Amino acid sequence: MLTHNVPAAAAGNKYRKGSLILFAILWGMTLLSGCAPKIYNVDLRYQPTKQLVPPVTDGRKFSVTVSNFIDRRKIDDTLLVGRVIRSGTSSIPVLPRYVKAPEAVAEALRKLLAQSGFNVSPEKTTWDQSEKSILPGWGTILIGGAIDELDVTCLDNIPIKKYSAKARISLVFADVQKKKIFYRISSESSSSLEHVVFSEGKLEDQINGVLAEAMEKIFEGPETVRQIREALNK
């Protein structure tokens, strides 16, 4: 009788062991989800995606001033720059780590212009993008901007994490001394990524990547530099 019961007992033990392992895995996942942060933070900054050619000038030194951006995103809370959506839970907000999006995007543009060879003023101005409000102390060229879209989302599923990001910005160029707007342009970019790992770093890379690409598109073509050069020659 004992010899017939041993396989059954072994099978029962194996079943119980498997159940315990499954229970431990599920319990661990519950603990991890319970320990999930209430917010995520990203450092919005310029991370170059390509090497831009320095602008060709006639040797004159002129100063470019970049004002803080206007936030035109159609969202209830403009502090948000994204969200992480976990299975079976509500979404977790993604916020800028240091400064709000309008200041962060303006600083990113300053760094792009400086690295592209422009003489960028360190002054951080606020401009409503009207000609009458341009001040003579704002250098030679004034650039104002607006954030039309800026968002990063992660669907934090098991086992694949799906990241997506998008950015659309608009720029306004003005001749400071003439108090005249001479050029307007918009640009956008988007990206997606599937990965087995979730991290704030990947959120940050995705949103900074689309932001940089949207800005670089504006200055990599000849039209923007041509518009600036013509404004200076006039």
C-alpha positions in Angstrom: 0.0 0.0 0.0 2.8 2.3 0.9 4.5 1.8 -2.5 1.3 2.9 -4.2 1.0 6.1 -2.1 4.5 7.4 -2.6 4.0 8.7 -6.1 0.7 10.3 -5.1 2.3 11.9 -2.1 5.3 13.1 -4.2 2.9 14.6 -6.8 1.0 16.3 -4.0 4.1 17.8 -2.6 5.2 18.9 -6.0 1.8 20.6 -6.6 2.0 22.3 -3.2 5.5 23.5 -3.9 4.5 24.9 -7.2 1.5 26.6 -5.6 3.7 28.1 -3.0 6.2 29.4 -5.6 3.3 30.9 -7.6 1.9 32.5 -4.5 5.3 34.0 -3.6 5.6 35.5 -7.1 2.1 37.0 -7.0 2.8 38.3 -3.5 6.1 39.8 -4.6 4.3 41.6 -7.5 1.7 42.9 -5.1 4.4 44.3 -2.8 6.2 45.9 -5.7 3.0 47.5 -7.0 2.2 48.7 -3.5 5.6 50.3 -3.3 5.3 52.1 -6.6 6.0 55.9 -6.3 3.2 58.4 -6.5 5.0 60.4 -9.1 8.0 60.1 -11.5 10.4 62.9 -12.3 12.4 63.7 -15.5 15.1 66.3 -16.1 14.0 68.2 -19.2 17.1 69.3 -21.1 18.8 69.4 -24.5 20.3 66.0 -25.4 21.7 66.4 -29.0 20.6 63.8 -31.5 22.8 65.1 -34.3 25.7 67.6 -35.0 24.4 70.8 -36.4 26.4 72.9 -38.8 27.4 76.4 -37.3 25.6 79.3 -39.0 27.4 81.1 -41.8 27.7 84.9 -41.0 29.5 87.8 -42.4 31.7 88.2 -39.4 29.3 90.4 -37.4 28.6 89.6 -33.8 25.0 89.6 -32.9 23.2 88.5 -29.8 20.3 86.1 -29.7 17.9 86.3 -26.7 15.5 83.4 -26.0 12.4 84.2 -23.9 10.6 81.7 -21.7 8.1 79.6 -23.7 4.3 79.9 -23.6 2.6 76.6 -22.7 -0.3 76.0 -25.1 -0.9 72.3 -24.3 -4.5 71.4 -24.0 -4.3 69.7 -20.7 -5.8 70.5 -17.3 -2.5 70.5 -15.4 0.4 72.0 -17.3 2.8 70.9 -14.7 2.5 67.4 -16.1 4.8 66.1 -18.9 3.5 62.6 -19.0 2.2 59.5 -17.2 3.0 55.9 -16.4 0.0 53.5 -16.7 0.3 50.3 -14.7 -2.0 47.3 -15.3 -5.0 47.5 -13.0 -4.1 50.8 -11.5 -4.6 54.5 -12.1 -1.9 56.4 -14.0 1.1 57.8 -12.2 2.0 61.4 -13.2 5.4 62.4 -14.7 6.7 65.8 -13.6 9.7 67.9 -14.5 12.5 67.4 -11.9 13.8 71.0 -11.6 11.7 73.7 -13.4 8.4 73.8 -15.2 8.3 72.9 -18.9 8.3 76.5 -20.4 11.5 77.4 -18.6 13.1 74.0 -19.3 12.3 74.1 -23.0 13.7 77.7 -23.3 16.9 76.6 -21.6 17.2 73.6 -23.9 16.8 76.0 -26.9 19.6 78.2 -25.5 21.9 75.3 -25.3 21.1 74.1 -28.8 21.8 77.6 -30.2 25.0 78.0 -28.2 26.3 74.6 -29.4 25.4 75.6 -33.0 27.6 78.6 -32.9 25.2 81.4 -32.0 26.0 84.1 -29.5 23.3 83.5 -27.0 22.4 86.0 -24.3 22.2 84.6 -20.7 19.2 86.9 -20.0 16.0 85.0 -19.3 13.2 87.2 -20.5 9.4 86.9 -20.5 7.8 88.0 -23.8 4.2 87.9 -24.8 5.3 87.6 -28.5 3.8 90.9 -29.6 5.9 93.5 -31.4 5.0 96.4 -29.2 6.4 94.6 -26.1 9.9 94.1 -27.5 12.6 95.9 -25.4 15.7 97.4 -27.0 18.0 95.7 -24.4 17.1 92.2 -25.7 20.0 92.0 -28.1 19.7 91.7 -31.9 17.5 88.7 -32.5 14.7 87.7 -30.1 13.2 84.2 -30.2 10.0 83.4 -28.4 8.4 80.0 -28.3 5.3 78.0 -27.5 4.9 74.4 -26.4 2.0 72.9 -28.4 2.7 69.3 -27.3 5.1 67.7 -24.9 4.3 64.3 -23.4 5.9 60.9 -22.6 3.7 57.9 -21.7 4.7 54.4 -20.6 2.3 51.5 -20.6 4.0 49.5 -17.8 2.7 46.0 -18.6 4.2 42.6 -17.9 6.6 41.7 -19.6 6.8 44.5 -22.2 6.9 48.2 -21.3 5.7 50.4 -24.2 7.1 54.0 -24.2 5.8 56.8 -26.5 6.7 60.5 -26.6 5.8 63.5 -28.7 6.8 67.1 -28.9 5.6 70.0 -31.1 7.0 73.5 -30.6 6.5 76.8 -32.4 9.1 79.6 -32.6 8.7 83.3 -33.3 11.8 85.3 -34.5 11.9 89.1 -34.1 14.4 91.9 -35.0 14.8 93.6 -31.7 16.0 97.1 -32.9 13.2 97.3 -35.5 10.7 95.7 -33.1 9.5 93.5 -35.9 8.6 89.8 -36.1 10.1 88.4 -39.3 9.6 84.6 -39.1 7.4 81.9 -37.6 7.9 78.2 -37.7 6.6 75.0 -36.1 8.2 71.6 -35.8 7.3 68.3 -34.2 8.7 64.9 -33.4 7.5 61.5 -32.0 9.1 58.3 -30.9 8.2 54.8 -29.5 10.1 52.2 -27.6 9.4 48.7 -26.4 11.5 47.3 -23.6 11.4 44.8 -20.8 12.7 47.3 -18.2 10.9 50.3 -16.8 12.9 53.3 -15.5 12.7 57.0 -15.1 15.8 57.2 -17.2 14.0 55.8 -20.2 11.1 58.2 -19.7 13.7 61.0 -19.6 15.5 59.8 -22.7 12.3 59.5 -24.7 10.9 63.0 -24.0 14.3 64.7 -24.3 14.9 62.9 -27.6 11.7 64.2 -29.2 12.2 67.7 -27.8 15.8 67.9 -29.2 14.7 66.5 -32.6 11.8 69.0 -32.9 14.2 71.9 -32.2 17.0 70.6 -34.4 14.7 70.3 -37.4 14.1 74.0 -37.2 17.8 74.9 -37.5 19.2 72.1 -39.6 17.6 73.3 -42.8 18.7 76.5 -44.6 15.4 78.4 -44.3 15.7 79.5 -40.6 19.3 80.7 -41.0 18.4 82.4 -44.2 15.6 84.3 -42.5 17.9 85.4 -39.8 20.6 86.5 -42.2 18.1 88.5 -44.3 16.7 90.2 -41.2 20.2 91.3 -40.2 21.1 92.5 -43.7 17.9 94.7 -43.9 
